[in-house]
């Protein structure tokens, strides 16, 4: 099955998800509080209702990443597996919605 192989500074991690989402996200943040570059290699298995993390780390200048999309024969051991909690996710979405709604109302946009 097709998945991702990530080579980060020589360390290889391979992953795939049978049904769901597989992601590698690199995020750069720079503001008054922090300056960082982060890597998240994770997935959501919608068949078994699990979140799976293979790698989470801070990146720095000079780090070398090679991403290969390929047939994965052997999946690397994840660093963490969590159950998907739909009730908690829905509560978080509602909390975010009401917070954004309040901000838009204060600005007179709605």
C-alpha distance (Angstrom), angle and dihedral (degrees) to the residues before:
residue distance angle dihedral
X1 . . .
X2 3.81 . .
X3 3.80 117.3 .
X4 3.80 141.5 137.7
X5 3.79 131.2 -74.8
X6 3.80 112.8 -164.3
X7 3.77 120.9 -167.1
X8 3.81 110.5 -166.0
X9 3.80 115.2 -178.0
X10 3.81 89.3 -28.7
X11 3.83 97.1 -46.5
X12 3.81 112.3 116.8
X13 3.80 124.9 -150.1
X14 3.81 122.8 179.5
X15 3.79 126.2 -167.3
X16 3.76 143.4 165.4
X17 3.77 137.7 174.5
X18 3.81 119.9 -145.0
X19 3.82 92.9 -154.2
X20 3.78 123.8 5.5
X21 3.79 136.4 29.5
X22 3.81 131.9 -30.9
X23 3.82 117.3 -169.5
X24 3.76 142.3 179.9
X25 3.79 109.6 -170.3
X26 3.79 126.2 -177.7
X27 3.80 114.2 -167.4
X28 3.80 129.2 -173.0
X29 3.80 116.7 -162.3
X30 3.79 124.8 -174.4
X31 3.78 122.5 168.2
X32 3.80 140.6 120.6
X33 3.79 91.5 -70.0
X34 3.78 105.6 40.6
X35 3.76 147.3 4.9
X36 3.78 116.2 -160.0
X37 3.78 146.5 138.1
X38 3.80 114.1 -144.3
X39 3.78 135.4 -171.8
X40 3.81 123.7 -153.1
X41 3.80 120.1 -176.0
X42 3.79 107.3 -177.6
X43 3.75 147.5 126.7
X44 3.77 146.5 -155.8
X45 3.79 116.2 -130.5
X46 3.80 103.9 -154.4
X47 3.80 92.9 -175.7
X48 3.82 96.0 57.7
X49 3.86 94.5 25.6
X50 3.83 95.2 -123.1
X51 3.79 136.9 137.2
X52 3.81 109.8 -142.7
X53 3.83 125.8 -163.7
X54 3.80 120.4 -164.9
X55 3.80 99.6 170.2
X56 3.79 139.3 1.3
X57 3.76 119.6 173.1
X58 3.77 147.5 139.3
X59 3.79 114.9 -103.2
X60 3.77 126.9 -148.3
X61 3.77 137.6 -166.0
X62 3.78 110.7 -68.8
X63 3.81 96.5 27.3
X64 3.78 110.7 138.8
X65 3.79 121.9 -143.3
X66 3.78 126.3 -175.2
X67 3.80 117.6 -175.3
X68 3.79 119.6 -165.1
X69 3.78 123.6 -174.3
X70 3.78 105.3 -150.9
X71 3.76 149.2 130.4
X72 3.79 105.1 -68.2
X73 3.79 116.0 -143.5
X74 3.81 97.9 176.8
X75 3.81 126.5 25.4
X76 3.81 118.1 -142.3
X77 3.80 118.2 -119.7
X78 3.81 110.1 -92.9
X79 3.80 120.9 -123.2
X80 3.82 91.1 -138.8
X81 3.81 141.0 7.2
X82 3.80 121.6 -166.2
X83 3.79 133.1 -178.9
X84 3.79 116.7 -112.3
X85 3.81 107.1 -114.2
X86 3.82 106.4 -161.6
X87 3.79 93.0 -177.7
X88 3.82 91.9 55.2
X89 3.82 91.4 43.7
X90 3.80 90.8 52.2
X91 3.82 91.7 49.2
X92 3.82 89.9 51.8
X93 3.81 91.3 49.3
X94 3.81 91.2 51.0
X95 3.80 91.2 47.6
X96 3.81 90.4 52.0
X97 3.81 91.6 45.6
X98 3.81 93.8 53.3
X99 3.79 91.7 45.2
X100 3.81 92.1 51.6
X101 3.82 91.5 43.6
X102 3.81 90.6 53.3
X103 3.82 91.4 49.4
X104 3.81 92.1 49.7
X105 3.81 91.7 47.5
X106 3.83 90.9 51.6
X107 3.79 89.2 52.1
X108 3.81 90.1 49.3
X109 3.79 92.3 -120.9
X110 3.81 94.2 124.1
